[in-house]
């Protein structure tokens, strides 16, 4: 009887660990608008941690444009039950906005503006690790828990190993083996022009870009 009991406890514990998975999508700034158009609105409620790459000299004017318009469109396409949080890695490594309801869009955009105009120096912390620990600590079983990692550069591939490491720290040994077998820890959404991938919402995209 004890054997059955311990087996059930082990099964429950393993299931609980497996359930608490935070999925990752990694995009470049130039693909953020396309991603928002393609991926949302989603069928289920979302809890999204948006992980920005920060730079000591701040963002360029082009980077600020892509960031502002991409996040603006994403917020417009999320549902009333969705929440977003912001975190940074690179020259600044911390959570800058806790999970906030979409209804508070004005406050969310204010935090985004502060981030885009801020110049900071690297404090030696691991922003990716901090972000994933925060996402895991705030995990909600009632929604899809996601990390949207935004790269400033042209490629997202070089950060895959760092995401693997951050997620591995938060999973059991059995779950690590499962992730290793399946591989796709970081789902990449790369390339594609808005005109080709988001024709159905082109008027909405244009409206955002005009504001």
Backbone bond lengths (Angstrom), bond angles and torsions (degrees), N, CA, C in turn:
res aa  C-N    CA-C-N  psi(-1)  N-CA   C-N-CA  omega(-1)  CA-C   N-CA-C  phi
1 X - - - 1.468 - - 1.538 110.56 -
2 X 1.369 115.20 -42.28 1.455 118.89 178.93 1.516 111.19 -61.93
3 X 1.337 115.65 -36.81 1.466 119.82 -179.71 1.515 110.81 -61.95
4 X 1.329 116.22 -43.24 1.463 121.35 178.90 1.521 109.94 -64.37
5 X 1.342 115.58 -41.33 1.462 120.07 -179.52 1.528 111.15 -61.58
6 X 1.338 115.86 -48.77 1.462 119.83 -179.58 1.519 111.55 -64.26
7 X 1.336 115.75 -34.34 1.463 119.72 178.62 1.518 110.58 -65.47
8 X 1.339 116.15 -39.83 1.461 120.50 179.18 1.526 110.61 -67.64
9 X 1.344 116.32 -39.41 1.463 120.21 178.11 1.514 110.31 -63.26
10 X 1.331 116.41 -43.41 1.457 120.88 179.59 1.513 111.07 -64.05
11 X 1.331 116.71 -41.46 1.459 121.05 179.57 1.512 110.78 -64.38
12 X 1.341 116.76 -42.44 1.458 120.77 179.17 1.519 110.85 -63.69
13 X 1.335 117.27 -42.88 1.458 121.30 -179.20 1.511 111.27 -64.05
14 X 1.341 116.40 -42.41 1.465 120.87 179.08 1.512 111.17 -64.38
15 X 1.325 116.36 -42.31 1.462 121.06 178.97 1.516 110.95 -62.93
16 X 1.340 116.38 -40.30 1.464 120.41 -179.72 1.513 110.59 -63.77
17 X 1.334 117.03 -42.28 1.461 120.64 179.20 1.512 110.56 -65.33
18 X 1.334 116.50 -43.39 1.455 120.35 -178.85 1.511 111.48 -64.82
19 X 1.356 116.09 -32.86 1.463 119.39 -177.22 1.521 111.05 -70.38
20 X 1.345 116.20 -31.54 1.451 119.39 -175.84 1.519 110.96 -85.19
21 X 1.302 114.90 63.39 1.454 120.80 178.70 1.522 110.53 -104.06
22 X 1.304 115.51 131.90 1.457 121.63 176.68 1.521 106.99 -104.37
23 X 1.312 117.02 111.68 1.464 120.68 -178.46 1.526 109.89 -75.96
24 X 1.323 115.00 154.53 1.460 120.59 -177.12 1.517 111.12 -125.85
25 X 1.314 115.91 133.57 1.456 122.05 169.45 1.522 107.22 -124.16
26 X 1.316 116.39 132.86 1.455 120.94 -177.07 1.531 109.05 -119.39
27 X 1.323 116.60 126.03 1.458 121.37 -178.96 1.526 109.95 -134.76
28 X 1.312 116.33 159.13 1.456 120.44 170.52 1.528 108.24 -88.12
29 X 1.317 116.22 162.28 1.463 120.32 179.16 1.523 111.91 -55.41
30 X 1.331 116.08 -41.00 1.463 120.11 -177.09 1.520 112.20 -67.09
31 X 1.332 117.16 -19.50 1.468 121.04 -179.79 1.520 112.91 -100.82
32 X 1.341 117.27 1.42 1.455 120.38 -175.97 1.525 111.98 -63.89
33 X 1.317 117.84 -43.17 1.468 120.68 179.59 1.518 110.47 -63.47
34 X 1.328 116.58 -42.61 1.461 120.79 178.58 1.522 110.46 -62.50
35 X 1.317 116.98 -42.52 1.469 120.81 179.45 1.526 110.75 -62.08
36 X 1.327 117.04 -45.49 1.465 120.49 179.62 1.524 110.87 -60.19
37 X 1.330 115.89 -38.33 1.464 120.74 -179.26 1.523 111.60 -70.68
38 X 1.333 116.42 -39.07 1.468 120.63 -175.92 1.521 113.52 -78.90
39 X 1.322 116.97 -39.29 1.468 120.86 -168.86 1.530 115.13 -92.41
40 X 1.309 117.98 -17.18 1.468 120.78 -175.16 1.524 110.86 -133.86
41 X 1.341 116.86 151.72 1.467 126.76 4.76 1.531 111.94 -72.30
42 X 1.316 115.97 152.35 1.460 122.29 -179.59 1.521 109.93 -103.49
43 X 1.320 115.11 161.62 1.464 120.26 -177.56 1.527 111.72 -68.29
44 X 1.338 116.69 -37.23 1.462 121.08 -177.49 1.527 111.06 -106.59
45 X 1.321 114.91 161.21 1.469 119.97 176.46 1.526 109.56 -66.84
46 X 1.328 116.01 149.07 1.458 121.28 -175.37 1.521 111.69 -124.93
47 X 1.322 114.83 145.11 1.453 122.83 169.47 1.530 105.15 -120.72
48 X 1.317 116.32 104.97 1.465 120.87 -169.27 1.521 110.87 -113.94
49 X 1.316 116.04 123.72 1.459 121.30 171.69 1.519 107.32 -97.86
50 X 1.325 116.98 113.65 1.465 121.97 -179.90 1.519 108.14 -91.94
51 X 1.329 115.42 117.39 1.458 122.06 -173.80 1.526 109.66 -106.28
52 X 1.328 115.56 107.81 1.459 121.60 -176.77 1.524 111.29 -91.72
53 X 1.331 115.82 146.42 1.459 120.73 169.95 1.527 107.98 -87.54
54 X 1.324 116.37 123.61 1.471 120.55 -179.62 1.521 110.13 -103.95
55 X 1.341 115.51 155.10 1.453 122.31 -176.62 1.521 109.96 -130.43
56 X 1.333 116.54 145.17 1.466 120.37 -176.92 1.520 112.09 -59.80
57 X 1.312 117.95 -35.18 1.459 121.66 -179.17 1.521 113.20 -92.08
58 X 1.318 116.78 9.59 1.453 120.13 -178.12 1.516 111.93 77.71
59 X 1.315 116.22 179.67 1.458 121.92 -178.43 1.529 110.86 -85.67
60 X 1.311 115.43 149.40 1.459 120.08 173.70 1.521 108.80 -74.63
61 X 1.314 116.95 170.14 1.468 120.43 179.89 1.530 110.87 -62.77
62 X 1.331 117.46 -38.52 1.460 120.66 177.92 1.526 110.84 -65.81
63 X 1.326 116.54 -43.01 1.464 120.43 179.86 1.517 111.12 -64.00
64 X 1.318 116.19 -39.01 1.463 119.50 178.14 1.524 110.72 -65.62
65 X 1.326 117.03 -38.83 1.459 120.57 178.39 1.530 111.11 -61.60
66 X 1.331 116.61 -50.81 1.464 120.51 -179.28 1.526 111.49 -62.65
67 X 1.325 116.84 -38.13 1.460 120.46 179.84 1.525 111.37 -65.84
68 X 1.319 115.61 -51.02 1.462 120.52 -176.46 1.525 111.87 -63.50
69 X 1.326 116.90 -47.64 1.463 120.06 -177.38 1.525 111.61 -70.56
70 X 1.332 116.26 -37.37 1.457 119.48 179.32 1.516 112.42 -65.99
71 X 1.333 116.97 -46.13 1.462 120.55 179.17 1.518 110.58 -67.71
72 X 1.327 117.12 -37.87 1.465 121.08 178.30 1.531 110.70 -59.50
73 X 1.325 116.26 -46.33 1.465 119.77 178.71 1.524 110.93 -65.56
74 X 1.333 117.00 -41.23 1.463 120.44 179.38 1.522 110.87 -59.76
75 X 1.318 117.35 -45.70 1.468 121.09 -179.85 1.523 110.86 -63.17
76 X 1.327 116.96 -36.80 1.465 120.76 179.24 1.523 112.01 -67.36
77 X 1.319 117.11 -27.69 1.462 120.67 -176.22 1.530 113.74 -95.52
78 X 1.318 117.27 -10.30 1.455 120.28 176.47 1.526 110.33 -78.66
79 X 1.335 115.89 156.50 1.451 121.28 -177.39 1.510 113.48 -90.52
80 X 1.314 116.61 171.56 1.464 121.77 -175.60 1.525 112.53 -67.52
81 X 1.332 117.54 -18.82 1.463 121.10 178.65 1.526 112.80 -92.63
82 X 1.317 117.23 -0.62 1.459 121.05 -177.53 1.534 111.02 -87.31
83 X 1.334 115.50 153.06 1.457 121.66 175.26 1.524 108.93 -132.35
84 X 1.320 116.23 152.21 1.460 120.96 176.75 1.523 109.72 -132.15
85 X 1.317 115.07 152.39 1.456 122.41 173.42 1.514 107.55 -134.75
86 X 1.327 117.08 157.39 1.461 121.94 178.24 1.527 109.60 -118.58
87 X 1.321 115.23 140.25 1.464 121.41 171.36 1.518 107.71 -141.43
88 X 1.328 116.62 160.64 1.456 121.04 -178.61 1.525 110.56 -130.01
89 X 1.327 114.87 153.60 1.462 121.00 173.43 1.524 107.59 -140.96
90 X 1.318 116.35 157.71 1.462 119.68 -178.20 1.513 109.86 112.57
91 X 1.334 117.33 -113.20 1.460 120.30 178.52 1.529 111.72 -79.17
92 X 1.309 117.19 -22.46 1.461 122.85 175.19 1.516 107.64 -128.05
93 X 1.334 117.17 132.21 1.460 120.91 -172.98 1.522 110.66 -131.52
94 X 1.316 116.00 89.52 1.456 119.19 -179.64 1.531 110.47 -171.20
95 X 1.319 115.09 168.56 1.463 121.74 172.42 1.518 107.18 -84.74
96 X 1.328 117.15 122.96 1.468 119.81 -176.78 1.524 112.72 -106.01
97 X 1.335 116.27 -11.44 1.468 120.44 175.95 1.523 108.28 -148.80
98 X 1.337 118.79 118.09 1.469 120.23 175.38 1.525 109.80 -69.09
99 X 1.317 116.94 169.19 1.463 119.79 -178.97 1.536 110.48 -55.35
100 X 1.310 114.73 125.25 1.467 121.90 -173.68 1.522 109.68 -131.60
101 X 1.324 116.83 137.18 1.454 121.69 -179.60 1.533 110.81 -64.81
102 X 1.311 115.66 145.91 1.464 121.76 -178.33 1.526 111.46 -59.92
103 X 1.314 116.69 -27.61 1.464 119.58 179.34 1.527 111.92 -59.82
104 X 1.330 117.43 -22.60 1.459 121.17 179.30 1.523 110.62 -93.64
105 X 1.317 116.27 44.53 1.456 121.94 -175.00 1.526 112.46 -58.67
106 X 1.319 117.35 -39.27 1.463 120.58 -178.26 1.529 110.93 -60.29
107 X 1.331 115.90 -43.41 1.464 120.09 178.99 1.537 110.75 -67.08
108 X 1.317 116.44 -41.17 1.468 121.45 179.35 1.524 110.29 -59.13
109 X 1.327 116.42 -45.70 1.463 120.93 -178.92 1.530 111.39 -68.73
110 X 1.339 116.60 -31.33 1.473 120.00 176.91 1.529 110.34 -64.22
111 X 1.331 116.53 -43.16 1.464 120.64 177.61 1.521 110.10 -63.99
112 X 1.326 116.46 -38.55 1.465 120.93 178.55 1.533 110.52 -63.01
113 X 1.321 117.11 -43.91 1.457 121.03 179.00 1.531 111.23 -61.51
114 X 1.323 116.31 -41.39 1.467 120.39 178.71 1.527 110.65 -62.41
115 X 1.328 115.64 -39.86 1.466 120.03 179.08 1.519 111.14 -64.59
116 X 1.326 117.41 -42.54 1.458 120.94 -174.73 1.521 112.50 -69.84
117 X 1.306 117.33 -25.48 1.465 120.26 -177.35 1.532 112.52 -98.61
118 X 1.328 116.42 -0.39 1.460 120.11 -175.38 1.519 111.70 -89.04
119 X 1.317 116.28 137.73 1.464 122.98 173.47 1.526 107.26 -110.37
120 X 1.326 117.16 127.70 1.464 120.27 -175.99 1.515 110.67 -138.97
121 X 1.324 115.80 164.71 1.456 121.56 177.57 1.519 109.98 -113.62
122 X 1.324 116.39 149.01 1.462 121.48 -178.15 1.521 110.12 -64.06
123 X 1.330 115.55 127.36 1.459 120.26 -179.54 1.526 112.07 -96.96
124 X 1.315 116.92 6.04 1.451 120.86 178.60 1.513 114.70 83.91
125 X 1.327 118.15 -2.25 1.462 121.05 179.93 1.523 110.41 -78.82
126 X 1.314 116.30 166.36 1.461 122.47 177.85 1.525 108.31 -103.55
127 X 1.319 116.31 97.17 1.461 120.43 -176.03 1.507 113.64 -64.38
128 X 1.334 117.12 -33.32 1.464 120.34 179.47 1.519 110.07 -66.72
129 X 1.322 116.31 -44.11 1.459 121.01 178.62 1.524 110.55 -62.96
130 X 1.333 116.42 -43.39 1.465 121.08 178.97 1.531 110.62 -60.25
131 X 1.322 116.11 -42.52 1.464 120.67 -177.27 1.524 111.39 -65.15
132 X 1.334 116.80 -45.37 1.463 119.37 -178.46 1.527 111.77 -69.97
133 X 1.321 117.08 -33.73 1.457 119.51 175.84 1.517 110.29 -64.75
134 X 1.335 116.23 -40.78 1.471 120.78 177.59 1.529 110.39 -63.07
135 X 1.329 116.71 -46.05 1.469 120.92 -179.80 1.521 111.02 -60.66
136 X 1.330 116.75 -38.63 1.460 120.12 179.59 1.518 111.19 -71.79
137 X 1.335 117.03 -41.11 1.466 120.61 179.39 1.522 111.41 -63.49
138 X 1.321 116.45 -32.61 1.468 121.49 -178.22 1.525 112.18 -99.24
139 X 1.321 116.75 17.03 1.463 121.40 -176.46 1.527 110.66 -57.59
140 X 1.340 115.47 135.82 1.463 121.78 177.72 1.520 109.38 -122.53
141 X 1.318 116.96 126.68 1.457 121.33 -178.04 1.529 112.53 -74.08
142 X 1.324 117.50 -14.19 1.459 121.07 -174.12 1.525 113.51 -89.13
143 X 1.328 117.82 -4.82 1.462 120.75 -176.15 1.519 109.69 -138.08
144 X 1.334 115.50 171.44 1.458 121.04 171.88 1.527 108.85 -81.78
145 X 1.312 115.72 119.27 1.464 121.53 -179.19 1.523 109.10 -93.15
146 X 1.330 116.16 122.00 1.459 120.29 -173.03 1.525 111.90 -135.18
147 X 1.328 114.53 150.51 1.455 121.46 166.87 1.523 107.21 -116.16
148 X 1.311 116.45 124.48 1.464 121.97 175.38 1.522 106.53 -106.88
149 X 1.330 116.09 104.39 1.461 121.21 -176.82 1.522 109.15 -94.35
150 X 1.329 116.57 125.02 1.460 121.49 -175.39 1.526 109.57 -112.06
151 X 1.317 115.06 118.85 1.463 122.20 179.21 1.522 109.94 -96.62
152 X 1.322 117.06 139.97 1.460 120.99 177.87 1.521 112.34 -77.59
153 X 1.343 116.91 -28.60 1.457 121.78 -176.11 1.504 113.60 -81.70
154 X 1.342 114.86 -172.76 1.451 121.59 -175.81 1.520 113.19 -84.78
155 X 1.334 117.53 -18.23 1.454 119.82 -176.87 1.516 110.77 -121.88
156 X 1.324 116.82 147.91 1.461 121.66 177.17 1.521 111.53 -110.94
157 X 1.318 118.27 -7.52 1.453 121.04 -170.98 1.516 113.27 -66.30
158 X 1.331 117.72 -35.14 1.451 120.09 -173.30 1.521 112.92 -67.57
159 X 1.315 119.06 -16.53 1.454 121.34 -179.34 1.524 112.87 -93.43
160 X 1.304 118.89 -4.67 1.461 121.58 -175.75 1.519 111.92 -58.90
161 X 1.332 117.70 -43.18 1.456 120.84 -177.78 1.523 111.23 -64.63
162 X 1.333 117.44 -34.63 1.458 120.46 179.66 1.527 110.84 -69.72
163 X 1.321 116.43 -35.52 1.457 119.97 176.22 1.523 109.76 -67.59
164 X 1.330 116.01 -42.88 1.464 120.13 177.56 1.524 110.13 -54.94
165 X 1.332 116.80 -45.85 1.451 121.65 -177.46 1.522 111.15 -65.03
166 X 1.315 116.69 -43.95 1.468 120.50 -179.28 1.515 111.03 -62.75
167 X 1.329 116.96 -42.15 1.459 119.74 -179.87 1.517 111.23 -71.77
168 X 1.328 117.15 -35.13 1.456 120.97 -179.28 1.521 111.42 -62.47
169 X 1.326 117.20 -33.18 1.454 121.30 179.12 1.515 111.97 -64.91
170 X 1.323 116.94 -20.51 1.468 120.76 -173.93 1.521 112.71 -107.98
171 X 1.344 118.12 9.22 1.456 120.92 -177.83 1.514 110.78 -124.58
172 X 1.339 115.50 160.45 1.467 120.31 178.95 1.509 110.24 -76.93
173 X 1.354 116.85 169.07 1.459 120.93 -179.37 1.527 110.57 -63.38
174 X 1.307 117.50 -36.65 1.460 119.93 179.62 1.521 111.39 -68.18
175 X 1.342 115.59 -36.97 1.449 118.80 179.30 1.522 110.91 -71.63
176 X 1.336 116.77 -33.34 1.453 120.33 175.72 1.515 110.40 -59.06
177 X 1.343 115.80 -43.10 1.464 119.94 -179.75 1.520 110.72 -64.02
178 X 1.319 115.55 -37.79 1.463 119.65 179.25 1.525 110.84 -65.70
179 X 1.342 116.29 -43.71 1.456 120.53 179.21 1.521 111.33 -65.36
180 X 1.335 115.45 -37.66 1.460 119.67 -179.88 1.516 111.18 -65.31
181 X 1.340 116.06 -36.67 1.460 119.82 -178.87 1.517 111.60 -70.86
182 X 1.332 114.61 -34.86 1.458 118.66 -176.83 1.527 112.77 -90.78
183 X 1.345 115.48 -23.54 1.469 123.04 175.14 1.510 118.06 73.41
184 X 1.329 120.56 -48.62 1.471 117.64 -165.93 1.515 114.31 -74.09
185 X 1.344 116.42 73.12 1.460 119.12 175.70 1.514 110.24 -71.18
186 X 1.315 115.11 -43.77 1.467 119.55 179.15 1.514 109.16 -105.72
187 X 1.327 115.83 116.49 1.447 120.54 177.28 1.510 107.86 -88.75
188 X 1.316 117.23 123.39 1.454 119.83 -175.94 1.520 111.32 -102.07
189 X 1.314 113.72 131.31 1.457 120.91 174.28 1.515 105.73 -113.84
190 X 1.326 117.15 100.59 1.458 120.06 -173.42 1.518 111.39 -119.25
191 X 1.318 113.99 148.02 1.458 121.00 169.35 1.518 113.62 67.29
192 X 1.334 114.71 -178.50 1.454 120.91 176.57 1.504 111.53 99.86
193 X 1.304 117.14 126.12 1.462 120.33 178.15 1.508 109.92 -81.91
194 X 1.327 116.78 147.83 1.454 120.95 -179.14 1.517 110.47 -58.83
195 X 1.315 116.87 -39.12 1.462 120.65 -177.00 1.515 111.78 -62.44
196 X 1.321 117.62 -26.61 1.452 120.94 -177.74 1.517 112.31 -93.02
197 X 1.347 117.10 -32.77 1.459 119.52 -173.36 1.521 113.55 -103.48
198 X 1.312 119.22 -11.20 1.450 120.41 -175.14 1.529 112.25 -134.45
199 X 1.307 116.60 37.05 1.459 119.74 -178.53 1.520 111.99 -60.75
200 X 1.344 115.63 -33.88 1.465 118.69 -175.99 1.512 113.07 -66.06
201 X 1.334 117.79 -22.67 1.461 119.59 179.91 1.521 111.41 -120.38
202 X 1.318 117.67 21.32 1.456 121.11 -177.80 1.523 112.86 -53.87
203 X 1.338 119.94 -42.69 1.473 119.27 177.70 1.528 111.98 -58.66
204 X 1.331 116.36 -38.20 1.465 120.20 179.92 1.521 110.74 -67.21
205 X 1.337 116.56 -40.98 1.463 121.32 178.61 1.527 109.71 -61.54
206 X 1.311 116.56 -46.15 1.456 121.06 -179.07 1.514 111.60 -62.73
207 X 1.316 115.91 -37.81 1.471 120.02 179.41 1.516 110.06 -63.62
208 X 1.349 117.20 -42.63 1.457 121.40 179.58 1.518 110.71 -63.93
209 X 1.341 116.63 -43.35 1.441 121.12 -176.99 1.538 112.27 -66.22
210 X 1.342 116.59 -27.35 1.452 120.29 179.65 1.515 112.32 -76.30
211 X 1.356 116.88 -26.35 1.470 120.83 -176.26 1.518 111.44 -77.70
